[in-house]
Amino acid sequence: MAQAKIGDTVQVHYTGKLEDGMVFDSSEDRSPLQFTLGTGHVIPGFERAVIGMEQGTEKTAHIESGDAYGPHREEKLMVVERQQLPENITPEIGQQLQIRQGDGQATAVTVAEVSQNQVVLDANHPLAGRDLVFDIQLVAIV
C-alpha cells in the first residue's frame, strides 16, 4: 500500500488536543482536511506526522511547540492606552480583536490584560508556546 509522501495531496481526519486532553479543534463532524504535503499549509509537526502514513491508518502525534505554532514571544505583546480603543469596545480578557498595522494589514490579537488605563494585546497565535497532541486518520491519498 502507498505511503503519503511530499507532493501528495491527502485527506485526513484529526482531533487536536492540548497535553491535558482538552480538545481545541476536530474535523470529526466535518469533511476531512485536504492539503498537499510539502506546501506548508499545516504546521510542520502535523505534516511530518502524516508523511509515511498509509491510507486508512491512524496514529497519535505529539508535537512540540516549536513544530506547531512556535514559542510565545514577548515582543508580540502590545500595551495600548484604553482611550486608543474604539468607544464601542469594552475590553475583556480573552476577547479577540483585529487591529490594523501601519501597512494596513489586519492582525488578530487577544486581550491579555486590562487595567483602568491600559490594555495588553497579544498578537501570538492562541496556541503559541503549547505542545499539542493530534489523533490523525489518513482517509485518502488523492
A tleap script that builds the chain and sets N, CA, C and O, in Angstrom:
source leaprc.protein.ff14SB
mol = sequence {
  NMET ALA GLN ALA LYS ILE GLY ASP THR VAL
  GLN VAL HIE TYR THR GLY LYS LEU GLU ASP
  GLY MET VAL PHE ASP SER SER GLU ASP ARG
  SER PRO LEU GLN PHE THR LEU GLY THR GLY
  HIE VAL ILE PRO GLY PHE GLU ARG ALA VAL
  ILE GLY MET GLU GLN GLY THR GLU LYS THR
  ALA HIE ILE GLU SER GLY ASP ALA TYR GLY
  PRO HIE ARG GLU GLU LYS LEU MET VAL VAL
  GLU ARG GLN GLN LEU PRO GLU ASN ILE THR
  PRO GLU ILE GLY GLN GLN LEU GLN ILE ARG
  GLN GLY ASP GLY GLN ALA THR ALA VAL THR
  VAL ALA GLU VAL SER GLN ASN GLN VAL VAL
  LEU ASP ALA ASN HIE PRO LEU ALA GLY ARG
  ASP LEU VAL PHE ASP ILE GLN LEU VAL ALA
  ILE CVAL
}
set mol.1.N position { 0.845 -1.188 0.000 }
set mol.1.CA position { 0.000 0.000 0.000 }
set mol.1.C position { 0.888 1.249 0.000 }
set mol.1.O position { 1.953 1.269 0.617 }
set mol.2.N position { 0.433 2.278 -0.698 }
set mol.2.CA position { 1.222 3.501 -0.844 }
set mol.2.C position { 1.272 4.295 0.461 }
set mol.2.O position { 0.299 4.363 1.212 }
set mol.3.N position { 2.427 4.886 0.701 }
set mol.3.CA position { 2.612 5.754 1.857 }
set mol.3.C position { 2.594 7.204 1.401 }
set mol.3.O position { 3.086 7.527 0.320 }
set mol.4.N position { 2.024 8.079 2.229 }
set mol.4.CA position { 1.963 9.511 1.915 }
set mol.4.C position { 3.369 10.081 1.872 }
set mol.4.O position { 4.191 9.812 2.748 }
set mol.5.N position { 3.637 10.881 0.828 }
set mol.5.CA position { 4.958 11.474 0.658 }
set mol.5.C position { 4.812 12.919 0.192 }
set mol.5.O position { 3.737 13.339 -0.237 }
set mol.6.N position { 5.911 13.676 0.283 }
set mol.6.CA position { 5.930 15.075 -0.162 }
set mol.6.C position { 5.384 15.142 -1.592 }
set mol.6.O position { 5.769 14.351 -2.453 }
set mol.7.N position { 4.485 16.096 -1.828 }
set mol.7.CA position { 3.871 16.266 -3.143 }
set mol.7.C position { 2.507 15.628 -3.259 }
set mol.7.O position { 1.724 15.987 -4.138 }
set mol.8.N position { 2.206 14.663 -2.359 }
set mol.8.CA position { 0.883 14.024 -2.374 }
set mol.8.C position { -0.163 14.953 -1.773 }
set mol.8.O position { 0.109 15.677 -0.815 }
set mol.9.N position { -1.349 14.925 -2.340 }
set mol.9.CA position { -2.493 15.588 -1.725 }
set mol.9.C position { -3.202 14.530 -0.883 }
set mol.9.O position { -3.532 13.447 -1.365 }
set mol.10.N position { -3.423 14.867 0.373 }
set mol.10.CA position { -4.004 13.902 1.307 }
set mol.10.C position { -5.275 14.465 1.937 }
set mol.10.O position { -5.486 15.677 1.982 }
set mol.11.N position { -6.110 13.557 2.419 }
set mol.11.CA position { -7.284 13.920 3.202 }
set mol.11.C position { -7.150 13.228 4.551 }
set mol.11.O position { -6.926 12.019 4.619 }
set mol.12.N position { -7.289 14.007 5.629 }
set mol.12.CA position { -7.141 13.449 6.966 }
set mol.12.C position { -8.283 13.914 7.864 }
set mol.12.O position { -8.800 15.022 7.724 }
set mol.13.N position { -8.654 13.049 8.774 }
set mol.13.CA position { -9.495 13.451 9.898 }
set mol.13.C position { -8.545 13.585 11.081 }
set mol.13.O position { -7.572 12.840 11.199 }
set mol.14.N position { -8.839 14.540 11.950 }
set mol.14.CA position { -7.939 14.787 13.075 }
set mol.14.C position { -8.727 15.319 14.266 }
set mol.14.O position { -9.816 15.876 14.128 }
set mol.15.N position { -8.139 15.129 15.430 }
set mol.15.CA position { -8.588 15.790 16.650 }
set mol.15.C position { -7.338 16.351 17.299 }
set mol.15.O position { -6.401 15.614 17.606 }
set mol.16.N position { -7.330 17.673 17.509 }
set mol.16.CA position { -6.192 18.338 18.137 }
set mol.16.C position { -6.496 18.605 19.595 }
set mol.16.O position { -7.558 19.127 19.934 }
set mol.17.N position { -5.550 18.240 20.465 }
set mol.17.CA position { -5.742 18.395 21.910 }
set mol.17.C position { -4.507 19.037 22.531 }
set mol.17.O position { -3.397 18.945 22.006 }
set mol.18.N position { -4.737 19.686 23.660 }
set mol.18.CA position { -3.626 20.129 24.488 }
set mol.18.C position { -3.148 18.924 25.272 }
set mol.18.O position { -3.810 17.886 25.277 }
set mol.19.N position { -2.015 19.046 25.931 }
set mol.19.CA position { -1.474 17.903 26.668 }
set mol.19.C position { -2.383 17.425 27.791 }
set mol.19.O position { -2.311 16.264 28.194 }
set mol.20.N position { -3.249 18.323 28.306 }
set mol.20.CA position { -4.176 17.919 29.370 }
set mol.20.C position { -5.422 17.234 28.827 }
set mol.20.O position { -6.316 16.876 29.595 }
set mol.21.N position { -5.492 17.045 27.493 }
set mol.21.CA position { -6.616 16.352 26.881 }
set mol.21.C position { -7.722 17.264 26.370 }
set mol.21.O position { -8.656 16.785 25.726 }
set mol.22.N position { -7.642 18.577 26.641 }
set mol.22.CA position { -8.673 19.497 26.167 }
set mol.22.C position { -8.613 19.596 24.640 }
set mol.22.O position { -7.565 19.914 24.077 }
set mol.23.N position { -9.741 19.323 23.972 }
set mol.23.CA position { -9.818 19.379 22.519 }
set mol.23.C position { -9.948 20.836 22.085 }
set mol.23.O position { -10.814 21.557 22.581 }
set mol.24.N position { -9.079 21.275 21.149 }
set mol.24.CA position { -9.172 22.640 20.624 }
set mol.24.C position { -9.666 22.675 19.191 }
set mol.24.O position { -10.082 23.732 18.716 }
set mol.25.N position { -9.633 21.543 18.480 }
set mol.25.CA position { -10.137 21.505 17.107 }
set mol.25.C position { -10.305 20.053 16.690 }
set mol.25.O position { -9.581 19.169 17.149 }
set mol.26.N position { -11.279 19.824 15.807 }
set mol.26.CA position { -11.509 18.477 15.301 }
set mol.26.C position { -12.244 18.559 13.973 }
set mol.26.O position { -13.048 19.463 13.748 }
set mol.27.N position { -11.961 17.609 13.101 }
set mol.27.CA position { -12.678 17.514 11.831 }
set mol.27.C position { -13.789 16.470 11.925 }
set mol.27.O position { -14.407 16.129 10.917 }
set mol.28.N position { -14.039 15.971 13.111 }
set mol.28.CA position { -14.964 14.852 13.316 }
set mol.28.C position { -16.326 15.066 12.654 }
set mol.28.O position { -16.844 14.141 12.029 }
set mol.29.N position { -16.913 16.236 12.769 }
set mol.29.CA position { -18.236 16.490 12.197 }
set mol.29.C position { -18.164 17.282 10.899 }
set mol.29.O position { -19.143 17.907 10.491 }
set mol.30.N position { -17.015 17.254 10.257 }
set mol.30.CA position { -16.817 17.987 9.004 }
set mol.30.C position { -16.197 17.052 7.969 }
set mol.30.O position { -15.905 15.888 8.241 }
set mol.31.N position { -16.011 17.602 6.786 }
set mol.31.CA position { -15.271 16.879 5.754 }
set mol.31.C position { -13.819 16.778 6.195 }
set mol.31.O position { -13.348 17.611 6.969 }
set mol.32.N position { -13.103 15.764 5.708 }
set mol.32.CA position { -11.689 15.662 6.056 }
set mol.32.C position { -10.919 16.892 5.583 }
set mol.32.O position { -11.294 17.536 4.604 }
set mol.33.N position { -9.842 17.204 6.289 }
set mol.33.CA position { -8.933 18.275 5.886 }
set mol.33.C position { -8.129 17.766 4.701 }
set mol.33.O position { -7.556 16.677 4.751 }
set mol.34.N position { -8.089 18.562 3.626 }
set mol.34.CA position { -7.306 18.191 2.451 }
set mol.34.C position { -6.184 19.204 2.265 }
set mol.34.O position { -6.418 20.412 2.306 }
set mol.35.N position { -4.971 18.711 2.062 }
set mol.35.CA position { -3.825 19.577 1.814 }
set mol.35.C position { -2.756 18.782 1.075 }
set mol.35.O position { -2.787 17.552 1.045 }
set mol.36.N position { -1.816 19.498 0.483 }
set mol.36.CA position { -0.714 18.870 -0.235 }
set mol.36.C position { 0.530 18.908 0.647 }
set mol.36.O position { 0.940 19.970 1.116 }
set mol.37.N position { 1.113 17.759 0.861 }
set mol.37.CA position { 2.312 17.649 1.691 }
set mol.37.C position { 3.467 18.419 1.058 }
set mol.37.O position { 3.721 18.303 -0.141 }
set mol.38.N position { 4.160 19.201 1.875 }
set mol.38.CA position { 5.317 19.951 1.407 }
set mol.38.C position { 5.021 21.389 1.032 }
set mol.38.O position { 5.927 22.119 0.631 }
set mol.39.N position { 3.776 21.809 1.155 }
set mol.39.CA position { 3.422 23.180 0.759 }
set mol.39.C position { 3.314 24.127 1.943 }
set mol.39.O position { 3.122 25.327 1.745 }
set mol.40.N position { 3.430 23.626 3.170 }
set mol.40.CA position { 3.391 24.490 4.347 }
set mol.40.C position { 2.006 24.956 4.741 }
set mol.40.O position { 1.874 25.945 5.461 }
set mol.41.N position { 0.972 24.270 4.289 }
set mol.41.CA position { -0.403 24.672 4.631 }
set mol.41.C position { -0.843 24.210 6.013 }
set mol.41.O position { -1.881 24.648 6.510 }
set mol.42.N position { -0.073 23.337 6.632 }
set mol.42.CA position { -0.356 22.900 8.001 }
set mol.42.C position { 0.928 23.063 8.811 }
set mol.42.O position { 2.005 23.244 8.242 }
set mol.43.N position { 0.817 22.999 10.121 }
set mol.43.CA position { 2.005 23.154 10.954 }
set mol.43.C position { 3.014 22.032 10.643 }
set mol.43.O position { 2.619 20.917 10.303 }
set mol.44.N position { 4.307 22.331 10.759 }
set mol.44.CA position { 5.340 21.360 10.359 }
set mol.44.C position { 5.226 19.999 11.042 }
set mol.44.O position { 5.377 18.970 10.383 }
set mol.45.N position { 4.964 19.974 12.340 }
set mol.45.CA position { 4.881 18.698 13.047 }
set mol.45.C position { 3.719 17.838 12.579 }
set mol.45.O position { 3.827 16.612 12.544 }
set mol.46.N position { 2.606 18.471 12.219 }
set mol.46.CA position { 1.438 17.743 11.711 }
set mol.46.C position { 1.788 17.130 10.351 }
set mol.46.O position { 1.500 15.962 10.092 }
set mol.47.N position { 2.403 17.925 9.502 }
set mol.47.CA position { 2.785 17.433 8.181 }
set mol.47.C position { 3.741 16.240 8.300 }
set mol.47.O position { 3.555 15.222 7.632 }
set mol.48.N position { 4.763 16.370 9.151 }
set mol.48.CA position { 5.721 15.264 9.335 }
set mol.48.C position { 5.029 14.011 9.861 }
set mol.48.O position { 5.427 12.897 9.522 }
set mol.49.N position { 3.997 14.183 10.685 }
set mol.49.CA position { 3.279 13.032 11.232 }
set mol.49.C position { 2.526 12.275 10.138 }
set mol.49.O position { 2.404 11.052 10.194 }
set mol.50.N position { 2.025 13.005 9.149 }
set mol.50.CA position { 1.255 12.373 8.067 }
set mol.50.C position { 2.165 11.664 7.072 }
set mol.50.O position { 1.790 10.632 6.514 }
set mol.51.N position { 3.364 12.211 6.844 }
set mol.51.CA position { 4.296 11.589 5.896 }
set mol.51.C position { 4.612 10.169 6.361 }
set mol.51.O position { 4.976 9.940 7.514 }
set mol.52.N position { 4.466 9.233 5.441 }
set mol.52.CA position { 4.739 7.825 5.741 }
set mol.52.C position { 3.509 7.035 6.163 }
set mol.52.O position { 3.562 5.808 6.239 }
set mol.53.N position { 2.402 7.721 6.440 }
set mol.53.CA position { 1.174 7.000 6.799 }
set mol.53.C position { 0.574 6.351 5.549 }
set mol.53.O position { 0.749 6.843 4.435 }
set mol.54.N position { -0.126 5.256 5.751 }
set mol.54.CA position { -0.850 4.593 4.672 }
set mol.54.C position { -2.332 4.906 4.796 }
set mol.54.O position { -2.837 5.141 5.893 }
set mol.55.N position { -3.022 4.907 3.668 }
set mol.55.CA position { -4.448 5.195 3.660 }
set mol.55.C position { -5.173 4.261 4.632 }
set mol.55.O position { -4.949 3.051 4.635 }
set mol.56.N position { -6.051 4.853 5.462 }
set mol.56.CA position { -6.844 4.079 6.415 }
set mol.56.C position { -6.178 3.889 7.767 }
set mol.56.O position { -6.810 3.383 8.693 }
set mol.57.N position { -4.913 4.283 7.903 }
set mol.57.CA position { -4.239 4.107 9.186 }
set mol.57.C position { -4.479 5.302 10.090 }
set mol.57.O position { -4.836 6.390 9.636 }
set mol.58.N position { -4.274 5.073 11.389 }
set mol.58.CA position { -4.438 6.119 12.400 }
set mol.58.C position { -3.184 6.173 13.255 }
set mol.58.O position { -2.466 5.185 13.402 }
set mol.59.N position { -2.936 7.360 13.821 }
set mol.59.CA position { -1.811 7.499 14.741 }
set mol.59.C position { -2.063 8.688 15.650 }
set mol.59.O position { -2.895 9.547 15.358 }
set mol.60.N position { -1.342 8.725 16.743 }
set mol.60.CA position { -1.346 9.874 17.641 }
set mol.60.C position { 0.035 10.505 17.558 }
set mol.60.O position { 1.052 9.833 17.730 }
set mol.61.N position { 0.057 11.809 17.290 }
set mol.61.CA position { 1.325 12.532 17.150 }
set mol.61.C position { 1.436 13.569 18.258 }
set mol.61.O position { 0.518 14.362 18.465 }
set mol.62.N position { 2.553 13.565 18.968 }
set mol.62.CA position { 2.857 14.574 19.986 }
set mol.62.C position { 3.771 15.600 19.326 }
set mol.62.O position { 4.870 15.266 18.883 }
set mol.63.N position { 3.313 16.851 19.262 }
set mol.63.CA position { 4.035 17.884 18.528 }
set mol.63.C position { 4.467 18.979 19.498 }
set mol.63.O position { 3.635 19.614 20.146 }
set mol.64.N position { 5.773 19.190 19.588 }
set mol.64.CA position { 6.291 20.238 20.466 }
set mol.64.C position { 5.984 21.606 19.878 }
set mol.64.O position { 5.816 21.742 18.666 }
set mol.65.N position { 5.912 22.612 20.728 }
set mol.65.CA position { 5.509 23.956 20.309 }
set mol.65.C position { 6.337 24.492 19.140 }
set mol.65.O position { 5.806 25.192 18.278 }
set mol.66.N position { 7.622 24.174 19.103 }
set mol.66.CA position { 8.477 24.650 18.025 }
set mol.66.C position { 8.088 24.110 16.661 }
set mol.66.O position { 8.386 24.732 15.642 }
set mol.67.N position { 7.424 22.958 16.626 }
set mol.67.CA position { 6.946 22.371 15.373 }
set mol.67.C position { 5.451 22.604 15.187 }
set mol.67.O position { 4.832 22.051 14.278 }
set mol.68.N position { 4.878 23.433 16.066 }
set mol.68.CA position { 3.451 23.746 15.978 }
set mol.68.C position { 3.319 25.233 15.646 }
set mol.68.O position { 3.554 25.639 14.507 }
set mol.69.N position { 2.948 26.036 16.627 }
set mol.69.CA position { 2.753 27.476 16.398 }
set mol.69.C position { 3.889 28.315 16.972 }
set mol.69.O position { 3.768 29.533 17.099 }
set mol.70.N position { 4.988 27.657 17.318 }
set mol.70.CA position { 6.175 28.365 17.776 }
set mol.70.C position { 6.081 28.780 19.233 }
set mol.70.O position { 5.077 28.535 19.902 }
set mol.71.N position { 7.143 29.410 19.713 }
set mol.71.CA position { 7.165 29.855 21.112 }
set mol.71.C position { 6.267 31.074 21.309 }
set mol.71.O position { 5.951 31.788 20.356 }
set mol.72.N position { 5.869 31.297 22.533 }
set mol.72.CA position { 5.124 32.518 22.870 }
set mol.72.C position { 6.158 33.629 22.969 }
set mol.72.O position { 7.068 33.556 23.795 }
set mol.73.N position { 6.029 34.657 22.137 }
set mol.73.CA position { 7.037 35.720 22.068 }
set mol.73.C position { 6.557 36.975 22.765 }
set mol.73.O position { 5.499 37.518 22.447 }
set mol.74.N position { 7.352 37.426 23.719 }
set mol.74.CA position { 7.024 38.630 24.484 }
set mol.74.C position { 6.919 39.863 23.584 }
set mol.74.O position { 6.131 40.768 23.860 }
set mol.75.N position { 7.710 39.901 22.512 }
set mol.75.CA position { 7.674 41.062 21.629 }
set mol.75.C position { 6.352 41.189 20.862 }
set mol.75.O position { 6.107 42.205 20.212 }
set mol.76.N position { 5.513 40.172 20.937 }
set mol.76.CA position { 4.197 40.242 20.296 }
set mol.76.C position { 3.115 40.741 21.259 }
set mol.76.O position { 1.931 40.743 20.923 }
set mol.77.N position { 3.528 41.161 22.456 }
set mol.77.CA position { 2.596 41.781 23.404 }
set mol.77.C position { 2.653 43.288 23.213 }
set mol.77.O position { 3.738 43.861 23.122 }
set mol.78.N position { 1.500 43.930 23.153 }
set mol.78.CA position { 1.438 45.382 22.944 }
set mol.78.C position { 0.613 46.010 24.056 }
set mol.78.O position { -0.482 45.543 24.369 }
set mol.79.N position { 1.138 47.052 24.638 }
set mol.79.CA position { 0.397 47.808 25.642 }
set mol.79.C position { -0.185 49.028 24.947 }
set mol.79.O position { 0.546 49.814 24.344 }
set mol.80.N position { -1.508 49.187 25.032 }
set mol.80.CA position { -2.166 50.352 24.428 }
set mol.80.C position { -3.001 51.057 25.493 }
set mol.80.O position { -3.497 50.442 26.437 }
set mol.81.N position { -3.134 52.337 25.312 }
set mol.81.CA position { -3.990 53.115 26.205 }
set mol.81.C position { -5.439 52.793 25.868 }
set mol.81.O position { -5.798 52.682 24.696 }
set mol.82.N position { -6.269 52.645 26.892 }
set mol.82.CA position { -7.686 52.312 26.665 }
set mol.82.C position { -8.358 53.315 25.743 }
set mol.82.O position { -9.227 52.945 24.953 }
set mol.83.N position { -7.963 54.589 25.834 }
set mol.83.CA position { -8.598 55.619 25.007 }
set mol.83.C position { -8.283 55.437 23.523 }
set mol.83.O position { -8.941 56.043 22.677 }
set mol.84.N position { -7.274 54.602 23.189 }
set mol.84.CA position { -6.951 54.319 21.792 }
set mol.84.C position { -7.928 53.317 21.175 }
set mol.84.O position { -8.026 53.217 19.952 }
set mol.85.N position { -8.644 52.581 22.015 }
set mol.85.CA position { -9.613 51.613 21.512 }
set mol.85.C position { -10.884 52.339 21.075 }
set mol.85.O position { -11.223 53.379 21.639 }
set mol.86.N position { -11.585 51.808 20.085 }
set mol.86.CA position { -12.863 52.411 19.696 }
set mol.86.C position { -13.818 52.461 20.896 }
set mol.86.O position { -13.802 51.578 21.753 }
set mol.87.N position { -14.641 53.500 20.940 }
set mol.87.CA position { -15.546 53.709 22.075 }
set mol.87.C position { -16.512 52.543 22.292 }
set mol.87.O position { -16.923 52.285 23.423 }
set mol.88.N position { -16.875 51.844 21.226 }
set mol.88.CA position { -17.855 50.763 21.347 }
set mol.88.C position { -17.251 49.452 21.849 }
set mol.88.O position { -17.967 48.456 21.958 }
set mol.89.N position { -15.952 49.428 22.157 }
set mol.89.CA position { -15.306 48.202 22.641 }
set mol.89.C position { -15.009 48.330 24.129 }
set mol.89.O position { -14.331 49.257 24.572 }
set mol.90.N position { -15.536 47.373 24.885 }
set mol.90.CA position { -15.211 47.248 26.304 }
set mol.90.C position { -14.317 46.016 26.420 }
set mol.90.O position { -14.815 44.891 26.383 }
set mol.91.N position { -13.005 46.209 26.559 }
set mol.91.CA position { -12.085 45.068 26.520 }
set mol.91.C position { -12.271 44.116 27.700 }
set mol.91.O position { -12.440 44.537 28.845 }
set mol.92.N position { -12.233 42.819 27.384 }
set mol.92.CA position { -12.307 41.756 28.389 }
set mol.92.C position { -11.218 40.743 28.095 }
set mol.92.O position { -10.930 40.467 26.931 }
set mol.93.N position { -10.614 40.192 29.121 }
set mol.93.CA position { -9.553 39.206 28.944 }
set mol.93.C position { -10.083 38.036 28.121 }
set mol.93.O position { -11.159 37.503 28.392 }
set mol.94.N position { -9.304 37.649 27.110 }
set mol.94.CA position { -9.680 36.552 26.222 }
set mol.94.C position { -10.411 37.004 24.971 }
set mol.94.O position { -10.575 36.226 24.030 }
set mol.95.N position { -10.849 38.248 24.951 }
set mol.95.CA position { -11.575 38.780 23.799 }
set mol.95.C position { -10.664 38.844 22.574 }
set mol.95.O position { -9.502 39.239 22.673 }
set mol.96.N position { -11.199 38.456 21.428 }
set mol.96.CA position { -10.465 38.514 20.178 }
set mol.96.C position { -10.786 39.826 19.471 }
set mol.96.O position { -11.954 40.196 19.348 }
set mol.97.N position { -9.758 40.530 19.008 }
set mol.97.CA position { -9.922 41.782 18.285 }
set mol.97.C position { -9.059 41.750 17.029 }
set mol.97.O position { -8.170 40.910 16.895 }
set mol.98.N position { -9.331 42.669 16.118 }
set mol.98.CA position { -8.498 42.860 14.936 }
set mol.98.C position { -7.926 44.271 15.013 }
set mol.98.O position { -8.644 45.226 15.310 }
set mol.99.N position { -6.640 44.393 14.746 }
set mol.99.CA position { -6.031 45.725 14.699 }
set mol.99.C position { -5.398 45.904 13.323 }
set mol.99.O position { -5.010 44.933 12.674 }
set mol.100.N position { -5.299 47.141 12.895 }
set mol.100.CA position { -4.647 47.461 11.620 }
set mol.100.C position { -3.220 47.906 11.916 }
set mol.100.O position { -2.981 48.763 12.767 }
set mol.101.N position { -2.289 47.310 11.203 }
set mol.101.CA position { -0.891 47.688 11.342 }
set mol.101.C position { -0.600 48.869 10.432 }
set mol.101.O position { -1.452 49.269 9.638 }
set mol.102.N position { 0.591 49.425 10.542 }
set mol.102.CA position { 0.993 50.572 9.741 }
set mol.102.C position { 0.876 50.345 8.248 }
set mol.102.O position { 0.632 51.285 7.491 }
set mol.103.N position { 1.051 49.080 7.811 }
set mol.103.CA position { 0.955 48.771 6.380 }
set mol.103.C position { -0.474 48.474 5.940 }
set mol.103.O position { -0.712 48.118 4.786 }
set mol.104.N position { -1.448 48.625 6.887 }
set mol.104.CA position { -2.849 48.401 6.556 }
set mol.104.C position { -3.321 46.974 6.755 }
set mol.104.O position { -4.517 46.699 6.657 }
set mol.105.N position { -2.396 46.060 7.035 }
set mol.105.CA position { -2.766 44.659 7.240 }
set mol.105.C position { -3.487 44.490 8.579 }
set mol.105.O position { -3.128 45.123 9.572 }
set mol.106.N position { -4.503 43.633 8.595 }
set mol.106.CA position { -5.226 43.332 9.829 }
set mol.106.C position { -4.505 42.203 10.565 }
set mol.106.O position { -4.061 41.236 9.946 }
set mol.107.N position { -4.391 42.331 11.872 }
set mol.107.CA position { -3.769 41.319 12.716 }
set mol.107.C position { -4.735 40.953 13.825 }
set mol.107.O position { -5.309 41.823 14.479 }
set mol.108.N position { -4.908 39.649 14.030 }
set mol.108.CA position { -5.752 39.178 15.127 }
set mol.108.C position { -4.966 39.262 16.427 }
set mol.108.O position { -3.805 38.858 16.486 }
set mol.109.N position { -5.597 39.782 17.457 }
set mol.109.CA position { -4.982 39.878 18.779 }
set mol.109.C position { -5.979 39.404 19.823 }
set mol.109.O position { -7.187 39.383 19.588 }
set mol.110.N position { -5.453 39.027 20.974 }
set mol.110.CA position { -6.277 38.619 22.105 }
set mol.110.C position { -5.994 39.570 23.254 }
set mol.110.O position { -4.840 39.903 23.523 }
set mol.111.N position { -7.050 40.008 23.932 }
set mol.111.CA position { -6.876 40.861 25.099 }
set mol.111.C position { -6.291 39.983 26.211 }
set mol.111.O position { -6.918 39.017 26.645 }
set mol.112.N position { -5.080 40.333 26.664 }
set mol.112.CA position { -4.381 39.532 27.671 }
set mol.112.C position { -4.528 40.110 29.071 }
set mol.112.O position { -4.615 39.359 30.042 }
set mol.113.N position { -4.556 41.439 29.186 }
set mol.113.CA position { -4.692 42.112 30.478 }
set mol.113.C position { -5.482 43.392 30.278 }
set mol.113.O position { -5.424 44.022 29.222 }
set mol.114.N position { -6.222 43.765 31.318 }
set mol.114.CA position { -6.991 45.013 31.280 }
set mol.114.C position { -6.793 45.728 32.609 }
set mol.114.O position { -6.988 45.143 33.674 }
set mol.115.N position { -6.401 47.002 32.537 }
set mol.115.CA position { -6.336 47.834 33.738 }
set mol.115.C position { -7.201 49.064 33.471 }
set mol.115.O position { -7.815 49.188 32.411 }
set mol.116.N position { -7.240 49.944 34.420 }
set mol.116.CA position { -8.089 51.131 34.281 }
set mol.116.C position { -7.666 51.987 33.082 }
set mol.116.O position { -8.517 52.548 32.392 }
set mol.117.N position { -6.353 52.089 32.833 }
set mol.117.CA position { -5.866 52.984 31.788 }
set mol.117.C position { -5.271 52.282 30.569 }
set mol.117.O position { -5.138 52.888 29.506 }
set mol.118.N position { -4.910 50.990 30.723 }
set mol.118.CA position { -4.215 50.303 29.638 }
set mol.118.C position { -4.805 48.926 29.368 }
set mol.118.O position { -5.488 48.333 30.203 }
set mol.119.N position { -4.509 48.443 28.155 }
set mol.119.CA position { -4.901 47.106 27.739 }
set mol.119.C position { -3.667 46.452 27.117 }
set mol.119.O position { -2.961 47.078 26.326 }
set mol.120.N position { -3.410 45.191 27.474 }
set mol.120.CA position { -2.318 44.445 26.859 }
set mol.120.C position { -2.936 43.527 25.805 }
set mol.120.O position { -3.800 42.703 26.102 }
set mol.121.N position { -2.466 43.693 24.555 }
set mol.121.CA position { -2.931 42.881 23.436 }
set mol.121.C position { -1.842 41.890 23.069 }
set mol.121.O position { -0.664 42.244 23.019 }
set mol.122.N position { -2.234 40.649 22.812 }
set mol.122.CA position { -1.300 39.575 22.495 }
set mol.122.C position { -1.506 39.156 21.042 }
set mol.122.O position { -2.572 38.652 20.686 }
set mol.123.N position { -0.487 39.365 20.199 }
set mol.123.CA position { -0.574 39.010 18.778 }
set mol.123.C position { -0.022 37.610 18.497 }
set mol.123.O position { 0.059 37.201 17.339 }
set mol.124.N position { 0.360 36.870 19.549 }
set mol.124.CA position { 0.779 35.485 19.360 }
set mol.124.C position { -0.427 34.645 18.951 }
set mol.124.O position { -1.563 34.980 19.286 }
set mol.125.N position { -0.180 33.550 18.224 }
set mol.125.CA position { -1.247 32.592 17.953 }
set mol.125.C position { -1.721 32.066 19.302 }
set mol.125.O position { -0.895 31.866 20.193 }
set mol.126.N position { -3.014 31.835 19.487 }
set mol.126.CA position { -3.508 31.350 20.786 }
set mol.126.C position { -2.837 30.060 21.271 }
set mol.126.O position { -2.812 29.798 22.474 }
set mol.127.N position { -2.292 29.252 20.352 }
set mol.127.CA position { -1.633 28.006 20.754 }
set mol.127.C position { -0.110 28.121 20.773 }
set mol.127.O position { 0.578 27.115 20.948 }
set mol.128.N position { 0.424 29.323 20.598 }
set mol.128.CA position { 1.878 29.521 20.656 }
set mol.128.C position { 2.390 29.115 22.036 }
set mol.128.O position { 1.773 29.412 23.059 }
set mol.129.N position { 3.524 28.436 22.039 }
set mol.129.CA position { 4.134 28.012 23.291 }
set mol.129.C position { 3.541 26.739 23.874 }
set mol.129.O position { 3.949 26.301 24.949 }
set mol.130.N position { 2.585 26.142 23.177 }
set mol.130.CA position { 1.914 24.938 23.693 }
set mol.130.C position { 2.342 23.716 22.893 }
set mol.130.O position { 2.424 23.765 21.665 }
set mol.131.N position { 2.614 22.623 23.592 }
set mol.131.CA position { 2.808 21.341 22.931 }
set mol.131.C position { 1.421 20.786 22.640 }
set mol.131.O position { 0.498 20.947 23.439 }
set mol.132.N position { 1.278 20.124 21.480 }
set mol.132.CA position { -0.032 19.654 21.035 }
set mol.132.C position { -0.024 18.155 20.785 }
set mol.132.O position { 1.024 17.553 20.548 }
set mol.133.N position { -1.210 17.564 20.843 }
set mol.133.CA position { -1.387 16.141 20.553 }
set mol.133.C position { -2.473 16.039 19.488 }
set mol.133.O position { -3.560 16.596 19.646 }
set mol.134.N position { -2.175 15.327 18.403 }
set mol.134.CA position { -3.155 15.131 17.335 }
set mol.134.C position { -3.415 13.645 17.133 }
set mol.134.O position { -2.484 12.854 16.978 }
set mol.135.N position { -4.687 13.278 17.136 }
set mol.135.CA position { -5.094 11.954 16.677 }
set mol.135.C position { -5.400 12.140 15.197 }
set mol.135.O position { -6.240 12.961 14.829 }
set mol.136.N position { -4.711 11.370 14.345 }
set mol.136.CA position { -4.789 11.562 12.896 }
set mol.136.C position { -5.207 10.261 12.228 }
set mol.136.O position { -4.693 9.191 12.555 }
set mol.137.N position { -6.140 10.359 11.294 }
set mol.137.CA position { -6.516 9.230 10.439 }
set mol.137.C position { -6.312 9.670 9.001 }
set mol.137.O position { -6.893 10.667 8.573 }
set mol.138.N position { -5.494 8.939 8.247 }
set mol.138.CA position { -5.305 9.248 6.833 }
set mol.138.C position { -6.450 8.602 6.058 }
set mol.138.O position { -6.498 7.383 5.889 }
set mol.139.N position { -7.365 9.440 5.594 }
set mol.139.CA position { -8.562 8.974 4.900 }
set mol.139.C position { -8.209 8.565 3.469 }
set mol.139.O position { -8.609 7.500 3.000 }
set mol.140.N position { -7.443 9.439 2.775 }
set mol.140.CA position { -7.143 9.156 1.371 }
set mol.140.C position { -5.872 9.887 0.951 }
set mol.140.O position { -5.521 10.946 1.472 }
set mol.141.N position { -5.196 9.262 -0.027 }
set mol.141.CA position { -4.143 9.936 -0.784 }
set mol.141.C position { -4.786 10.161 -2.141 }
set mol.141.O position { -5.057 9.214 -2.879 }
set mol.142.N position { -5.031 11.440 -2.464 }
set mol.142.CA position { -5.813 11.781 -3.657 }
set mol.142.C position { -4.942 11.733 -4.895 }
set mol.142.O position { -5.424 11.991 -5.998 }
savepdb mol mol.pdb
quit
